Amino acid sequence: MLINIVLFILRMRGGVNMVDIYVALIIYGRRTFEQVPSILQSKVEEELTALSLNTDGTPVQE
């Protein structure tokens, strides 16, 4: 369910690409940030930050 919501939000932002897929996998707990290819890590981190999430997919504590 959560993965569908995340993918929907990402699609509304202009489509789904590999960065979006890795973001969703991290949020769903299927991948860790360390498993993201190094070439994509900065973009994945940017997307997670934009969603107010840490690199482990958990909400940022303020």
C-alpha positions in Angstrom: 0.0 0.0 0.0 2.7 2.5 1.0 4.7 1.6 -2.1 1.7 2.5 -4.3 1.3 5.8 -2.6 5.0 6.6 -3.0 5.0 5.6 -6.7 1.9 7.6 -7.3 3.5 10.8 -5.8 6.7 10.2 -7.8 4.7 9.7 -11.0 2.8 12.9 -10.5 6.2 14.7 -10.4 7.0 13.7 -14.0 7.3 10.0 -14.3 9.1 7.1 -12.8 12.8 6.5 -13.3 15.5 4.5 -11.6 16.0 7.1 -8.9 12.3 6.9 -8.1 12.4 3.1 -8.1 15.3 3.0 -5.6 13.6 5.6 -3.4 10.5 3.4 -3.3 12.5 0.3 -2.6 14.3 2.0 0.3 11.0 3.3 1.8 9.5 -0.2 1.4 12.6 -1.7 3.1 13.6 -3.8 0.1 16.9 -2.0 -0.5 19.3 0.0 1.7 21.0 3.2 0.6 24.3 1.3 0.4 22.8 -1.0 -2.2 22.0 1.9 -4.5 24.5 2.2 -7.4 27.0 5.0 -6.5 26.1 6.9 -9.7 22.5 7.3 -8.4 23.2 7.8 -4.7 23.3 11.6 -4.7 20.0 11.8 -6.7 18.3 9.2 -4.4 19.5 11.1 -1.4 18.0 14.3 -2.8 14.7 12.7 -3.4 14.6 11.1 0.1 15.4 14.5 1.6 12.6 16.2 -0.5 10.2 13.6 1.1 11.6 14.5 4.6 13.2 11.1 4.9 16.6 9.9 6.0 18.7 7.6 3.7 17.2 4.6 5.6 13.7 5.7 4.6 12.6 6.8 8.0 11.2 10.3 8.7 13.6 13.0 9.6 13.4 13.8 13.4 13.2 17.5 14.0 
